[in-house]
């Protein structure tokens, strides 16, 4: 009998039952963080190019409030990984005059190089784990910036990357990752990715944006978008609310994203617990893959625990199938 994977989130993929290590990563339930790198944000950081126009004005007078609006994670990158997170959402901007690359979400966060080394170090010390790195958005980029960033990713992480070159997503399993050392898959959401075989494209791993402020409408959107998933793709289910102006004004001085995260967890964790990962055929109900959230440490990382333990449903079904065919 298999114990709960969530009992050791740091090594939950290492501890997958042997039959599940042959399941493609696109058919496992993977917890992820939304805007993964905002934990290091500082109130007096410059306004980033992804910010709305009002943020540029308000930041001059109430920078602490803007920071509370923009932060989506409390845990550091390494802490996220130790808490079982295996999907990371990066938003990156090129910045002058220092000509470096920074994480952004309304405000500038830290420069990216140290984080890339943290990922490499984690994978080297956890050979049974995999990470999906999603370069979601890039700001102030010209063609040369894409070449430079992709080169940087390859220089630091290249030895760990499961490349797109002639491969299928369903071939990448925890066992293959362990045996080959290719523990990292990078999604690069720009057309430049199609010319570089190290990276997977936006079409390989859809991540539909709900853009909702109401949890019931969010749930409806998640179910509808999941129903359109392809069996050959990965898929991201975004369990996040997106505050608009009418939602923000009554909560002007609050931590908007944390307030939204608590509401999502209070009303949606039970829905997440009913979901099932695993392969399916056209005509069947599609299953979940990556599920991401804000402030994943809330309630003692209950979100991470629920998502990770969804994979045990596959173990039970696989054992039943094996016994019935014996």
Backbone torsions as a table, in degrees:
resi	resn	phi	psi	omega
1	UNK	NA	133.9	-176.5
2	UNK	-89.0	131.2	174.9
3	UNK	-75.9	176.1	-179.1
4	UNK	-70.6	133.8	176.4
5	UNK	-64.5	-30.3	-177.0
6	UNK	-69.7	-7.8	176.6
7	UNK	-67.8	-21.1	177.6
8	UNK	-143.1	81.3	-175.1
9	UNK	-63.2	-30.0	-178.7
10	UNK	-60.8	-34.6	-175.5
11	UNK	-122.3	34.1	-171.4
12	UNK	-67.2	-32.6	178.2
13	UNK	-75.7	-36.6	175.0
14	UNK	-58.4	-36.3	-175.5
15	UNK	-91.6	8.0	175.1
16	UNK	-56.5	139.7	172.9
17	UNK	-54.1	144.7	-175.1
18	UNK	-49.0	-44.5	-179.6
19	UNK	-60.5	-28.1	-176.9
20	UNK	-81.9	-13.6	179.4
21	UNK	-73.5	-10.2	174.2
22	UNK	-97.2	1.7	177.6
23	UNK	-80.8	131.0	176.6
24	UNK	-56.7	145.3	179.8
25	UNK	-59.4	-31.3	178.4
26	UNK	-68.0	-9.9	178.8
27	UNK	-111.5	10.3	173.8
28	UNK	-101.5	157.8	173.9
29	UNK	-87.5	120.1	-172.4
30	UNK	-121.6	119.2	174.8
31	UNK	-77.2	139.6	-179.3
32	UNK	-136.4	164.8	177.4
33	UNK	-111.6	141.2	177.6
34	UNK	-90.4	130.6	-174.8
35	UNK	48.8	64.6	-167.5
36	UNK	-60.7	-26.7	-168.4
37	UNK	-104.4	22.0	-176.7
38	UNK	-85.4	-5.4	-176.7
39	UNK	-63.1	-25.0	-175.0
40	UNK	-95.2	10.1	-176.1
41	UNK	-67.9	141.2	178.1
42	UNK	-117.3	145.5	-175.4
43	UNK	-59.3	-35.4	-176.5
44	UNK	-93.0	10.0	173.5
45	UNK	-64.5	148.8	179.2
46	UNK	-63.4	153.5	175.7
47	UNK	-68.0	136.2	-176.1
48	UNK	-91.0	162.1	-176.3
49	UNK	-69.5	-10.9	177.7
50	UNK	-87.9	-3.5	-175.5
51	UNK	-74.3	147.4	174.4
52	UNK	-71.7	161.1	-174.1
53	UNK	-58.3	-38.2	-177.4
54	UNK	-64.5	-28.6	-179.3
55	UNK	-65.4	-38.3	179.4
56	UNK	-59.8	-37.6	-179.7
57	UNK	-75.6	-51.1	-175.1
58	UNK	-65.1	-31.2	-177.4
59	UNK	-64.3	-24.8	178.7
60	UNK	-67.9	-26.4	-173.4
61	UNK	-111.2	-34.4	-175.8
62	UNK	-135.2	64.1	-176.9
63	UNK	-60.6	-32.4	-179.3
64	UNK	-65.2	-35.8	178.6
65	UNK	-67.4	-43.2	178.9
66	UNK	-60.5	-40.7	177.7
67	UNK	-61.4	-43.7	-179.7
68	UNK	-63.2	-29.9	176.8
69	UNK	-71.8	-34.8	-167.8
70	UNK	-89.8	-27.2	-177.1
71	UNK	-70.8	132.2	179.5
72	UNK	-121.6	-10.7	179.9
73	UNK	-136.7	143.0	175.4
74	UNK	-97.4	-36.0	-175.7
75	UNK	-75.2	142.7	173.3
76	UNK	-67.9	170.5	-180.0
77	UNK	-57.0	-50.1	-179.7
78	UNK	-64.0	-39.0	177.3
79	UNK	-63.3	-37.5	175.9
80	UNK	-60.3	-46.7	-179.4
81	UNK	-63.5	-39.4	178.5
82	UNK	-67.8	-22.7	177.4
83	UNK	-93.1	16.5	171.6
84	UNK	93.7	-2.5	179.1
85	UNK	-66.5	130.1	-179.3
86	UNK	-128.8	8.5	173.6
87	UNK	-131.5	127.9	-178.1
88	UNK	-120.0	135.0	-176.7
89	UNK	-108.2	106.8	-178.3
90	UNK	-105.2	132.6	172.4
91	UNK	-118.7	122.7	-168.3
92	UNK	-128.3	139.8	175.8
93	UNK	-128.9	140.5	169.3
94	UNK	-79.6	139.4	-174.0
95	UNK	-135.2	132.3	172.4
96	UNK	-102.7	155.6	11.0
97	UNK	-89.8	-5.6	-175.3
98	UNK	-80.2	-8.2	175.3
99	UNK	57.1	45.3	177.8
100	UNK	-120.9	173.1	-176.5
101	UNK	-111.4	130.1	-175.5
102	UNK	-127.1	150.8	169.2
103	UNK	-75.3	146.2	-178.5
104	UNK	-141.1	152.4	165.1
105	UNK	-165.6	83.5	-175.1
106	UNK	84.7	-49.2	174.9
107	UNK	-122.6	161.9	175.2
108	UNK	-73.5	141.1	174.8
109	UNK	-110.3	-149.1	-175.8
110	UNK	-78.4	162.3	174.7
111	UNK	-71.0	151.0	-162.8
112	UNK	-82.8	-20.9	-168.6
113	UNK	-60.5	-45.1	-178.2
114	UNK	-60.8	-39.3	179.7
115	UNK	-63.5	-39.6	178.8
116	UNK	-62.7	-38.7	177.3
117	UNK	-68.7	-35.0	176.1
118	UNK	-61.4	-42.1	178.2
119	UNK	-62.4	-47.0	179.8
120	UNK	-61.1	-44.0	-179.3
121	UNK	-63.0	-40.8	179.4
122	UNK	-62.6	-44.8	-178.8
123	UNK	-65.1	-38.3	179.7
124	UNK	-66.6	-33.2	-179.7
125	UNK	-91.4	-4.9	179.6
126	UNK	-134.0	69.7	-172.5
127	UNK	-64.6	-15.0	178.2
128	UNK	-92.6	2.4	-178.0
129	UNK	-106.6	155.7	173.6
130	UNK	-127.1	159.9	177.5
131	UNK	-134.3	137.5	171.1
132	UNK	-103.9	117.0	-178.8
133	UNK	-106.3	114.5	-175.1
134	UNK	-107.8	107.4	174.9
135	UNK	-82.1	90.2	-168.4
136	UNK	-73.3	-50.1	-175.8
137	UNK	-137.4	145.7	177.1
138	UNK	-131.6	130.3	-175.1
139	UNK	-119.4	148.0	-179.5
140	UNK	56.5	41.5	-178.6
141	UNK	-105.0	135.7	163.9
142	UNK	-108.0	177.3	-177.1
143	UNK	-57.1	-39.4	-178.9
144	UNK	-65.4	-29.9	179.0
145	UNK	-68.5	-38.0	176.5
146	UNK	-62.9	-43.6	178.7
147	UNK	-62.1	-41.1	-178.7
148	UNK	-67.5	-45.5	-179.6
149	UNK	-65.8	-44.0	178.8
150	UNK	-63.3	-35.9	175.6
151	UNK	-64.5	-39.7	178.1
152	UNK	-63.8	-44.0	178.3
153	UNK	-60.6	-42.0	179.9
154	UNK	-68.8	-39.4	-179.2
155	UNK	-62.8	-43.2	-175.4
156	UNK	-84.7	-38.5	-169.0
157	UNK	-115.0	-6.5	-169.2
158	UNK	-50.9	-39.7	-178.8
159	UNK	-65.3	-17.1	-177.9
160	UNK	-102.8	-3.2	-169.6
161	UNK	-84.2	132.2	170.2
162	UNK	-86.1	105.7	-171.8
163	UNK	-82.1	160.9	177.9
164	UNK	-78.3	-17.2	-173.2
165	UNK	-51.3	97.7	175.6
166	UNK	70.1	13.4	-175.8
167	UNK	-111.3	164.8	173.9
168	UNK	-113.1	147.8	179.2
169	UNK	-59.0	-37.1	-176.0
170	UNK	-69.3	-8.5	177.1
171	UNK	-82.0	-15.8	-175.9
172	UNK	-89.6	103.6	179.7
173	UNK	-117.3	163.8	175.2
174	UNK	-57.0	-35.7	178.9
175	UNK	-67.2	-44.7	177.7
176	UNK	-61.8	-42.2	179.1
177	UNK	-60.9	-43.4	179.1
178	UNK	-62.7	-49.4	-173.8
179	UNK	-71.1	-33.7	-176.8
180	UNK	-93.4	-18.3	-173.3
181	UNK	77.7	5.4	179.9
182	UNK	-91.9	80.9	-170.9
183	UNK	-96.6	-1.0	-172.5
184	UNK	-126.3	131.6	173.5
185	UNK	-117.5	128.3	-178.3
186	UNK	-110.6	122.5	172.9
187	UNK	-98.8	125.8	-178.5
188	UNK	-119.1	104.1	-169.8
189	UNK	-85.8	64.0	172.8
190	UNK	-150.8	150.4	-175.5
191	UNK	-60.2	-19.3	178.7
192	UNK	-61.5	-24.9	-176.8
193	UNK	-62.3	-28.8	-177.2
194	UNK	-67.2	-16.3	-179.0
195	UNK	-97.5	-5.0	-177.7
196	UNK	-122.7	112.6	-170.1
197	UNK	-71.7	-8.4	177.6
198	UNK	-73.8	-21.4	-170.1
199	UNK	-112.8	149.5	174.4
200	UNK	-97.5	159.6	-171.0
201	UNK	-103.6	170.4	177.3
202	UNK	-59.3	-33.0	-179.9
203	UNK	-68.8	-24.7	-179.8
204	UNK	-75.2	-26.3	-173.5
205	UNK	-143.4	77.3	-178.8
206	UNK	-59.6	146.8	177.5
207	UNK	-140.2	72.2	-176.3
208	UNK	-61.1	136.9	-176.0
209	UNK	-94.7	119.5	-177.8
210	UNK	-67.3	-41.7	-178.6
211	UNK	53.6	53.9	-177.7
212	UNK	-124.6	150.8	173.0
213	UNK	-110.5	-3.5	-177.0
214	UNK	-116.1	129.4	-174.8
215	UNK	-66.0	-37.6	179.4
216	UNK	-63.3	-42.6	177.6
217	UNK	-68.2	-34.6	175.8
218	UNK	-60.6	-48.0	179.4
219	UNK	-59.1	-44.3	178.9
220	UNK	-60.5	-42.6	-180.0
221	UNK	-64.1	-44.1	-178.2
222	UNK	-61.7	-41.7	179.5
223	UNK	-66.9	-41.8	-178.9
224	UNK	-66.5	-45.8	-178.3
225	UNK	-67.4	-37.3	179.0
226	UNK	-63.8	-32.9	-178.8
227	UNK	-64.9	-16.8	-178.7
228	UNK	-100.6	8.1	-178.6
229	UNK	-67.5	144.3	175.9
230	UNK	-92.1	141.9	178.9
231	UNK	-63.7	-19.2	-176.5
232	UNK	-92.9	-1.8	-175.9
233	UNK	-111.2	157.4	160.8
234	UNK	-75.6	176.5	-178.7
235	UNK	-160.5	138.6	178.8
236	UNK	-112.4	123.7	173.9
237	UNK	-100.5	111.4	-174.7
238	UNK	-91.5	99.4	178.8
239	UNK	-88.1	63.7	-177.4
240	UNK	-136.2	146.3	171.5
241	UNK	-95.9	151.1	179.8
242	UNK	-119.6	103.0	-177.7
243	UNK	-63.1	134.1	171.2
244	UNK	-106.3	-175.1	-175.0
245	UNK	-62.0	-45.3	-178.2
246	UNK	-64.6	-29.3	177.2
247	UNK	-78.9	-34.5	-173.0
248	UNK	-74.6	-42.1	-171.8
249	UNK	-55.2	-47.9	179.3
250	UNK	-68.0	-13.8	-177.1
251	UNK	-119.4	34.2	-167.4
252	UNK	-54.0	-41.6	-173.7
253	UNK	-100.0	12.5	-178.2
254	UNK	-93.8	169.6	169.1
255	UNK	-82.0	92.3	-170.2
256	UNK	-56.2	-49.7	-175.0
257	UNK	-66.9	-35.2	178.7
258	UNK	-69.3	-39.9	175.4
259	UNK	-59.4	-44.5	178.7
260	UNK	-64.4	-41.4	-178.8
261	UNK	-62.5	-42.4	179.1
262	UNK	-62.5	-39.4	178.8
263	UNK	-64.8	-42.5	178.7
264	UNK	-62.1	-47.8	-177.6
265	UNK	-64.9	-37.8	-178.8
266	UNK	-64.5	-35.3	-173.0
267	UNK	-107.3	-15.5	-170.9
268	UNK	-117.4	-13.3	180.0
269	UNK	-60.4	-36.6	179.1
270	UNK	-65.9	-34.7	176.0
271	UNK	-67.6	-43.5	177.9
272	UNK	-58.7	-40.4	-178.2
273	UNK	-64.7	-19.8	178.9
274	UNK	-87.2	-8.3	-176.2
275	UNK	-76.4	164.4	-178.7
276	UNK	-137.7	133.8	172.3
277	UNK	-86.7	-170.7	174.9
278	UNK	112.1	162.7	177.5
279	UNK	-71.8	157.2	175.0
280	UNK	-151.3	165.7	-179.2
281	UNK	-106.8	155.7	175.6
282	UNK	-53.4	133.3	-176.3
283	UNK	101.4	-22.5	175.4
284	UNK	-84.9	169.0	175.5
285	UNK	-73.1	120.2	178.2
286	UNK	-60.4	151.6	-178.7
287	UNK	-105.3	167.5	-179.1
288	UNK	-83.0	160.6	175.7
289	UNK	-132.5	-103.8	176.1
290	UNK	-75.7	134.2	172.4
291	UNK	-126.0	120.7	-176.6
292	UNK	-115.6	160.4	-177.4
293	UNK	-156.0	167.9	171.8
294	UNK	-92.7	154.9	173.7
295	UNK	44.4	61.2	-171.9
296	UNK	-69.7	-10.0	179.9
297	UNK	-82.5	-9.6	-178.7
298	UNK	-56.8	141.9	180.0
299	UNK	57.4	44.8	176.6
300	UNK	56.8	45.2	177.5
301	UNK	58.4	36.1	-178.2
302	UNK	-60.9	-36.6	177.9
303	UNK	-57.5	-50.3	-179.4
304	UNK	-59.7	-42.5	-177.7
305	UNK	-63.7	-43.9	-179.2
306	UNK	-63.8	-46.0	-178.0
307	UNK	-64.0	-46.1	-179.1
308	UNK	-59.6	-43.6	-175.9
309	UNK	-74.3	-11.9	172.7
310	UNK	-57.7	-29.8	-177.5
311	UNK	-65.5	-22.1	179.2
312	UNK	-69.6	-19.1	173.8
313	UNK	-62.9	-34.5	177.5
314	UNK	-67.7	-38.3	-179.8
315	UNK	-63.7	-45.7	180.0
316	UNK	-61.7	-45.5	-179.5
317	UNK	-65.2	-38.5	-178.0
318	UNK	-66.5	-40.9	179.3
319	UNK	-64.9	-42.6	178.9
320	UNK	-61.4	-42.6	179.1
321	UNK	-62.9	-43.1	-179.7
322	UNK	-63.4	-41.0	-178.6
323	UNK	-69.4	-37.3	-177.8
324	UNK	-72.5	-23.1	-179.3
325	UNK	-95.6	-3.6	-178.9
326	UNK	-73.1	NA	NA
